[in-house]
Amino acid sequence: MKGNKTGTKRVISNIFFGIRYTLKFSPGFIAVALTEGIGRALWHIVQILFLRYFFDAVESGVDFRQILFVLLAYTAYNAVFELFNKWRLNVYVPRARIKLHKCVQSELYKKARSLDLGSYDDPEFYNDFIWAIRESDTRFIDIMDHVGMIVNRVICSAVVLGVLAVIDPVVAAVLFATVAAGFFIKKKITKVWYDCNEEMNPVRRKISYINRLFTLPEYAAELRQGGISAHMRGQNNKALDEYAGILKKTRAKRYSWGFLSRFLMDTFPQAGITGYIIIRFVLDPMFTLGDLSAGISSCFKLFWTLDDISNYVNKFNEHGLYIEKVRRFMETEPKIRGEEKDVPGFESFELRNVSFGYNFGGEEKAVLSDISLKLRRGEKIAFVGYNGAGKTTLTKLIMRLYDVENGEILYNGRNIKDFDPESYRRHIGAVFQDYRIFAASLAENVLGREFTPGDEEKVLSALGAASFEDKLSELPEGIHTQLTTEFSDKGIGLSGGEAQKVAIARVFAGEHELMILDEPSSALDPVAEFELNRSIAENAGDKTLIFISHRLSTTRMADRIYMFEQGRIIESGTHDELMTQNGKYAHMYTVQAKKYLADQLEKG
Ligand code: ADP
């Protein structure tokens, strides 16, 4: 994984980025976290000092009322601190967590929408993005919490070390050295885990993919056919074995370093140092009962706080890594850009010697070569050809979802790169083959936004243009029927053809001047297809239309047809012209017509 190798400087810079980011949305959080940190540090210190005072007071026979007063002050401090802490945990943090989660996710979603489609072709970028989104609700809060913790542990350790140094400087020095050694060992363990995780990442990706396969409804039907399900289960088992193998490889290192760290940070301070303090108490008459109690409790506290500091420092390494991904994502600027927001109404398109290739694993895969064509307002043109010929890619270039590297696309005579992509795309509506229906009402799906009173006519007319009326009359709540069951038990599912019609209605409702329909009737039977195409042609009126179709019966209504083969236009003209040419189009049309005739005869 690129970007995982972050040095200390970068980790620190990332943590500050995280803090700044949190402060932007929840400015009070740092103050609350620091107050807790300082309050808790004082709580530990007060505890040690109180015990020391108490035992010394009992030993030297101090006035009982004075002890009672100190006890009351100690209890009052504890009560106030606990009240504050409960308010922090039960009221402040949950509220801040939701607010922060909302703001961070909203920023990440906004950013995701602004990025080029090409970003999704980079699997590493995509994985990091998914991870960043998934962790966003806990990570930023954890960073702030841990900043508070570090502050409290540092203050606490410094004071406790001071107290201990007064009681017994040797113990303080030995303890400090032990925990410092433990810290470096822990760092080693973290590194072993880090390398282990690096190796595990691709395996985890595989396991997560298979997990998605078995949980997402879109795979349910396919998984019930043939042997793919058994194959995937086999792959999952293989991945889990691989996972176990990686763990096994590092087992010896983890065991030995782990034992050494526990010995240095647990067993040695507990048994050795406590024993030493007790022996001093027995042998040294100047060593008071208070010194004994303060010595032992400081020892435990110091060991515990220093151990915690090393834990949090290691945690910050992990946070730094996470922030690195968020930062990389947030700092990625879309490459598809343009200044001019005022895009005039559509008059004409011209493609001049356009060539294009997708970037696939760092290599460019040529898809379109030397495409030139012109399109004027009101014209209806068709792209035809076999699968993979590059037709959809060309429409994606026209929509500027990708930018061309060679050649140019002119909109009203201007290079489309001059225009702000969002403003430019408002003039174009497209239905792609992989259109999506959202978990929202039918009306919202058509409008592509929230429904407001007064939208009804627009929705009905768009659905009419996409010949959806028959289905609409069956829907219990009409245009307000919820689609999909994601958000509502009453939601309905649509067939492939019906869903395609809703996607087409979306383009009609958008009132775009140029409409691109990629295989608009692929999910329909021939009668429904004829009906839909007639409706689209009628309702498109003077709109400009580019449609892609395999079924050549649809293309007869086009003013011009472009036949694609392996990324090139090999024939163009009207249906009659291309039939007269008797080339590849004519051949494809004849084969389809024969097949259609044979199907009809079979049906009788
Ligand atoms: P058509 O619409 O004519 O079926 P496409 O434009 O969808 O053809 O695809 C043309 C070629 O580009 C195909 O070989 C396809 O595999 C490839 N292709 C399409 N999208 C991508 C992508 N995002 N990354 C890499 N290759 C792609």
Residues whose N, C-alpha, C, O or C-beta is under 5 A from the ligand:
A	BS01	ADP	D121 Y358 F360 V367 Y386 N387 G388 A389 G390 K391 T392 T393
